[in-house]
Amino acid sequence: MSITIGKDTDAATLPERIRRFPFPFTGESYRYSANVEPANKNVPTDAGAWGAGVIDIDEFYLQELADRDQILTRDPSRMQVLPHMRPAVWDTIATLLPAMAEDYPDMMSFQREGNACRWQNKLQGLDVEFTVGDDDSLPMGPLRFLGSQIQDDIVLLDIRDNTMWLDAGLVSFAADWSFNFDVGMNFLEIHGPVPRVKEENIIRRAEQFLLRLQPGEQFRRTNWTMTVGNRLDTSTETYPEWGPDRGTIATDPDMPDKLHLRVEVQHLIRLPHTGVLLFLIRSYLLPLRDIAKVPAWRERFGHVLAELPEDMAEYKGIIRYRKAASDWLLAG
């Protein structure tokens, strides 16, 4: 069955990047909320669908992993593991690799006998054997290895003192934040700068929800912002490379091609053996011109941008160009 997205447009004719894009808006306004739902649930959109599995492998797989490798080589601080979190890294590997092999059997396979494992990834021509718990059995170390297999950024939150602490992770594609700065902080400290969430008690409620997750449970949520250029690494460390574009994009005639809606699909998984909270962040970019190919998206996103309160637009870093983007979208 085909999906009709406009008067004469069939979704099947759209590029894969649009059909699989996790468009996050269901209405014409947006406010912060926990918006948490069970993972592994297919979500139909006006252009296609997304969300059938935890790990999504798409046409940008090899390029994004090559970009990550360059970022980590240039800035090793994007990956850190406090000593007590080593078992959680292995718990993550033992959780995700079998799921990937099950979801992508033509491309990947995973075998395990005791702690001895074999992982094959045909997309990379990779065939590797390793031992769970033995960091030296993977030449680049377990977390760097996992980061070479999935496009998601990886954050591991230790649970103690009735809260969560960011004690390990690999984050190469941060959206206007610094993983290195946040390592060692607790959940409330990390979210302190976000407007409205304290007054509306959103973060405290989210914290309590996450603390109640049982080992093995998997949930997800979406978050969004905008990015100038087809660039996933907009961390605070690289601000001089991308920050100035925010001030000029509104009057750039190429704005529809350069300005992207950036959506994060964030998976929240309580690891089965260590009980650590795994937080996966998968980022997707789609330029305004592609969004406009789906009339319902064009109109909805245009209204969201026009209606977004000033403090939220300021925090998201879109205050200087959101009107120009909204005007272009709503002009049809």
N, C-alpha and C positions, 0 to 999 in steps of 0.2 A: 504494500500500500504506500502511495506517495503522499508527501505532505505539501500542501499548497500554502505558500507563504505570502503571496500577493496575487493580484488579479491574474497575471500571466506567468507566474514564477513557480517552478517546482523545486522543492528543497533538494531533490536529488541532483540538480544541476549545479548546486553550490559547491565550492571547494571543501575538501575535508576539514580544513582548519576552522571553517565557519560551522559546518554541520556538527562538529564535536566540541564546539566552544561552550563552556559552562556559563552562559549568560545569567547573571545573578538576580535580575530584577523581575518581580512579579506584579508590581504596581508602578505608579508614576511618582512615588516619593520614597525616600530612604531614611531610616533612622537606625542607630546602633541597636543590635539585639544579639542574643546568643545564637539564634538561628541554627541550633544543633539538631541533626537528624541521624538515624541509623545509616551506616555506610553500606556499600555494596548494593545500592538501589538505583536502578536506571531512572534518569530524569528526562522526560521528553521536553523539548523546547520548540519554539516556532521554526527552527531550522533543522533540528535533528534530535540528538540526545547525548547525554554524558552520564558518568558516574556508576557504570555497571560494576567496576572493581575498584580496589584501593589504589593499585599502581597502574597508571595510564601511560602506555607507550605509544607515541605518535610519530609523525613524519619528521619532527625536530629532535628526535632522540639522540642521534650521534652528534649533531652540532651542539646541542646544549651540554652534553657531557664533555665535549672537547673544550667548550667555553669554561666549564667548571674547572677542568684540569689546569687551564691557564691561570684562572683566578687564584686557585689554591697554591700554585707554584709561585705566583707573584706575592701572595699575602697568606702565609700559613696560619695566621690568627683566625681565619674563617673556620677552622676546625679545631676543636678543643674537647678533651675528655678528662675530667677530673678523675683521679685514680679509682675512687669507689664506684665509678660508672662503667668500668670495663665489662662486667657481666651483662649489663643492660645492652651494650652494643652487640654482643653475641646473641642475646635474646632477640634483638631486632632482626639480625641476619637470619636466625632460625625461624622467625615468624614470616618475613617478607619473601625470601627466596622460594620456599615451597609454593606460596600463593602465586607468585609470578609464573612459575613453571606450570601451574594448573590453569592459569588464565591465558597463557601464551605457549601452548604445548608445541607448536610448530617452530618456535624460536628459542625456547629455553627448556632446560631440564635440570632437576635437582634430585640427587640420591643421597641418602644418609643411612649409615649403619653405626649405631652408637654415636660417637662424636666425629667419626670420619665422614666427610662430605665430598661430593663431586658436583660442581656447577658448570653447566654449559650454556653459553650465550652465542647463538649463531649470528646475531646481528653484529657482534664484535669479533667473531672467530675465536672465542674464548673457551678454553676447557681447563678448569683449575680444580685441584684437590686441596682441601684444607681440613683442619681439626678444630672443632668448636672449643673455644676457651684458650687456644694457643695462638696468641697474637703473631708470633713469628711464622706461622704457617701461611700467612698472607703477606707477600713482600711489602706491600704498601700499608699494612696494618688493616684491621677489620673495618673501621669506620670509613677510611678513605676508599677501601674496596667497595663498600656498599654504595658510597657516593658516586662510584664509577659505573654503577649498574642501574640506578634509578634517577629520574630527572628531579624528583622532589628534594627540597632541603629537609634536613633531619634535625630535630630538636628533641632532647631527652630531658624530662623533668623528674627529678627525684622527689619522692613524697616523704616528708618528715615534718615534725612540729606542726601538724595539721595544715600544711600548705605544700606548695610545689616549688622546687628550686631548679633553675636552668643550670644544670651541671655538666652537660655534654651536648655536642652537636656539630653539624657540618652545614653551614649556611653560606652559599655562594651567591644567592639571588635575592638578598634582602631588599625590601621595598621601603627605603628611607628610614632604616634603623641599623644599628650596629650590633651584630652578634657578640663581638669581642667585648663591647661595653656591657652587655647584659649578662654575660656568663657570671654565675654565682648569685644573681638576684633572685628574689622570690616572685611569685606570680603577680602580686599586687604592685610591687615595685616596677616590674616590667611594663605594666599597663598604666602607670601613673600619669603619663602625659596625654592620654586619650581624653578628649573633651566629652563631658556629659556622663561618662560611664560610672563615675563615683556617685554623682547626684542621683542617678537612676538605678544605682545598685546592681548594674549589669555584671561587672567584673566579680563582685562577691558571689552572686548567684551562679555565675559560670564556674568559679572556683569550687563551690560546694558540689555542683554537678559532677565535675571532673574527679573530685576526691571520692565520690561514691561509685565511680566506674569499677566494675569487677574485672579481674584478670581475664583477658581474651575478648572483652567487649570492644566494639569498634563503632565510632561515630564520626561525623564530619560536619563542617560548616563552610560557608564561603565568605570571602572578604574581597573588597575591591578598592582600586585607586586608579590613577591615570599616569601614563608614562610617555614622555616625548622620545620618539625613536624606538626601534625594535631592540630594546635593551632590557635584559632581565636583572643585571647587576646595577641596582640603584641604591647601594648601601651608602651610609653616611661617609664611609672612608673614601668613596669615589665621587663625592658631591661636586668637586670642581669640574669633573668631566661631563656631568649631565645637568647640574643645577641651573646654570645660566640659561639653558634652553627654555626654562619655564617662563622667562620674562619676554621672550621674543616669539613664541609659537602662535600667539593669538593673532598676529598680523602676518604670519607666514602664509603665502598663497598655497603652499603644500601641506597645510595643517591637516586636512582630512587623511593624508597618507602617513604623516609623521606622528600624529597624536593617537595613542592607543588606550583602549580600556584594558586595564590589567586586573585579572581575576585570580584570586588564590583559592584553590580547593584545599582545605585544611583537614587532615584526618587525625583523629584523636583515638589512640589505641592504648589500652592498659595491657602491658606486656604480660604474657601468661606465667613466666617463671620468676622474674624479678619484681613484678608489680610496678615497675617504672612506667611513667606515662610517655608514650611515643607521640610526638607531634610532627606530622609530615606536612610540608607546605609545597604544593605544586602550583606554579605560576604560569598563566596563559596570557598572551597578548593578542589583541585584535584591533587593527586601525579603524578609525571612524568610517572610512570608505567601505570597509567590509561590513561593519555594523549596519550601514545604510542599505545594504543589499537585502536586509530582512526588515521589511517595513514596520513590523511590530516592535522590533528592537530599536530602530531609529527613533520612533516616536516616544517609546517608554524612557529610553536613556536621555533623550533631549529634555523631557519633563523632569526627570530625576535631577539632572544638573541644574536646571532653572530653579527648582524648588529647594535645593539643598541649603540648609542654614549656613550662615557665614562662618561660624566657628568650626563646623565640620569641613567646609571647603578649605579653610585655612590650614587645618591639621593635615588634610590629605594633600596639601601642596598644589591645589588646582585653582586657587582663588583668582589668579591672574588671567586664566584662559577659559574658565568654565562657561562664561557667557558666550564667548565666541564659538565654543564647541556646541553648546546648546542651540544657538541661533542657526548654525550650519545644519545640524541634525533636523531641527523642526522646519527648516525651509524646504525640506524634501529633496 
